[in-house]
């Protein structure tokens, strides 16, 4: 099984967003370990950029465009797009979208350069949300959408802590490099 992270970046922003892509490369390796430890699934990880050109308003890049890209790359590969735009249509409160072997999350750019904590809090958590939908679907969990959304709600309204991981991909109480949805709340 292959999990392919694709950082969708505007051509004019590519150089100034290199730090984010470097973080995404580390995060993708983190998710390989996290998925294996939490769910017993072994993914080969790929990671690259999809550089976009300016488009007219009628050719706006959106979910349907990336679904078409996913189909062209091969539907049997799990493609996860990290986008510079909020999708017009989403099925999650975290501004993401999931379908079979397809994930999309709005990737927020930090205001301060090299702000790893921002990337962990705003982006890595959202990625875990969308990945969890797909993993639970693969494992034939009946309420894979609702259960993830229930846990997500607890994170924001009941102060449920996100799981914190360091650079070594191990849980930490210190400053995290990666944050994920709290999997201890799952009814597996």
JOMO-V941456 format. One record per residue. N is the residue number from 1. RES is the residue in one letter. PSI is psi in whole degrees, 0 to 359 (none if undefined). BURIAL is b if it has 16 or more other ideal C-beta (glycine too) atoms within 10 Angstrom, else e. D_LAST is the distance of its C-alpha to the last C-alpha in Angstrom with 2 decimals. Layout:
((N	RES	PSI	BURIAL	D_LAST) (N	RES	PSI	BURIAL	D_LAST))
//
This chain:
((1	X	142	e	22.03) (2	X	134	e	23.73) (3	X	115	b	22.63) (4	X	109	b	25.89) (5	X	132	b	26.33) (6	X	113	b	29.46) (7	X	111	b	31.26) (8	X	115	b	33.35) (9	X	141	b	36.45) (10	X	142	e	39.87) (11	X	318	e	42.68) (12	X	345	e	44.63) (13	X	354	e	41.72) (14	X	312	e	40.72) (15	X	318	e	42.84) (16	X	352	e	41.89) (17	X	18	b	38.14) (18	X	320	e	38.18) (19	X	320	e	36.48) (20	X	319	b	33.48) (21	X	322	b	33.30) (22	X	319	e	33.54) (23	X	317	b	30.58) (24	X	320	b	28.61) (25	X	317	e	29.52) (26	X	317	b	28.17) (27	X	321	b	25.02) (28	X	321	b	24.40) (29	X	324	e	24.66) (30	X	314	b	22.32) (31	X	330	b	19.61) (32	X	312	b	20.27) (33	X	315	e	19.47) (34	X	314	b	16.49) (35	X	317	b	14.78) (36	X	313	e	15.76) (37	X	318	e	14.65) (38	X	326	b	11.22) (39	X	357	b	10.27) (40	X	19	e	13.09) (41	X	136	e	14.98) (42	X	109	e	18.67) (43	X	140	b	20.59) (44	X	136	e	24.32) (45	X	135	b	25.16) (46	X	154	e	28.14) (47	X	127	b	29.56) (48	X	183	e	32.67) (49	X	148	b	34.50) (50	X	104	b	35.50) (51	X	126	e	38.77) (52	X	149	b	39.83) (53	X	158	e	43.36) (54	X	142	e	44.63) (55	X	159	e	44.24) (56	X	165	e	45.95) (57	X	329	e	44.25) (58	X	344	e	44.11) (59	X	29	e	42.24) (60	X	134	e	39.67) (61	X	127	b	36.76) (62	X	187	b	33.54) (63	X	314	b	30.24) (64	X	324	e	32.15) (65	X	318	e	34.20) (66	X	329	b	31.25) (67	X	319	b	29.59) (68	X	318	e	32.94) (69	X	316	b	32.98) (70	X	314	b	29.51) (71	X	321	e	30.84) (72	X	327	e	33.97) (73	X	338	e	32.16) (74	X	113	e	30.03) (75	X	343	e	27.05) (76	X	348	e	25.29) (77	X	137	b	25.03) (78	X	104	b	22.43) (79	X	131	b	24.93) (80	X	113	b	24.08) (81	X	130	b	27.10) (82	X	105	b	27.94) (83	X	155	b	30.69) (84	X	4	b	33.68) (85	X	153	b	33.48) (86	X	130	e	31.30) (87	X	144	b	30.35) (88	X	323	e	32.28) (89	X	132	e	29.28) (90	X	155	b	25.73) (91	X	12	e	22.50) (92	X	150	b	21.10) (93	X	347	e	22.72) (94	X	15	b	22.80) (95	X	52	b	25.36) (96	X	178	b	23.33) (97	X	143	b	22.62) (98	X	149	b	20.18) (99	X	180	e	20.63) (100	X	120	e	20.02) (101	X	28	b	20.94) (102	X	130	b	22.50) (103	X	151	b	21.92) (104	X	135	b	24.51) (105	X	139	b	24.83) (106	X	120	b	28.00) (107	X	112	b	29.07) (108	X	135	b	31.14) (109	X	131	e	34.21) (110	X	149	b	34.91) (111	X	325	e	38.18) (112	X	138	e	39.11) (113	X	147	e	39.29) (114	X	30	e	36.96) (115	X	85	b	34.63) (116	X	321	b	31.51) (117	X	319	e	29.90) (118	X	313	b	30.39) (119	X	321	b	28.78) (120	X	314	b	25.71) (121	X	317	b	25.49) (122	X	330	b	26.39) (123	X	311	b	25.30) (124	X	323	b	22.74) (125	X	318	b	20.39) (126	X	319	b	20.95) (127	X	317	b	20.38) (128	X	322	b	16.94) (129	X	308	b	16.16) (130	X	321	b	17.41) (131	X	321	b	15.97) (132	X	321	b	12.41) (133	X	310	b	13.19) (134	X	318	b	14.43) (135	X	317	b	11.81) (136	X	326	b	9.05) (137	X	314	e	11.97) (138	X	322	e	12.81) (139	X	7	e	9.51) (140	X	37	e	10.25) (141	X	123	b	7.59) (142	X	321	e	10.03) (143	X	47	e	10.29) (144	X	335	b	10.17) (145	X	306	e	13.50) (146	X	319	e	13.40) (147	X	319	b	10.31) (148	X	317	b	11.91) (149	X	326	b	15.19) (150	X	317	e	14.28) (151	X	318	b	13.40) (152	X	317	b	16.54) (153	X	320	e	18.58) (154	X	325	e	17.74) (155	X	321	b	19.03) (156	X	337	e	22.27) (157	X	348	e	22.96) (158	X	14	e	21.44) (159	X	32	e	22.19) (160	X	128	e	18.68) (161	X	142	e	19.55) (162	X	155	b	18.52) (163	X	134	b	17.67) (164	X	135	b	21.11) (165	X	144	b	22.19) (166	X	185	e	25.76) (167	X	335	e	27.86) (168	X	5	e	26.74) (169	X	14	b	23.08) (170	X	152	e	22.21) (171	X	146	e	20.96) (172	X	153	e	24.03) (173	X	353	e	25.48) (174	X	197	e	28.46) (175	X	122	e	29.14) (176	X	151	b	26.22) (177	X	329	b	26.82) (178	X	143	b	23.37) (179	X	138	b	20.96) (180	X	163	b	17.41) (181	X	148	b	14.99) (182	X	104	b	13.25) (183	X	349	b	9.82) (184	X	345	e	9.65) (185	X	355	e	9.15) (186	X	143	b	5.77) (187	X	79	e	3.80) (188	X	none	e	0.00))
//
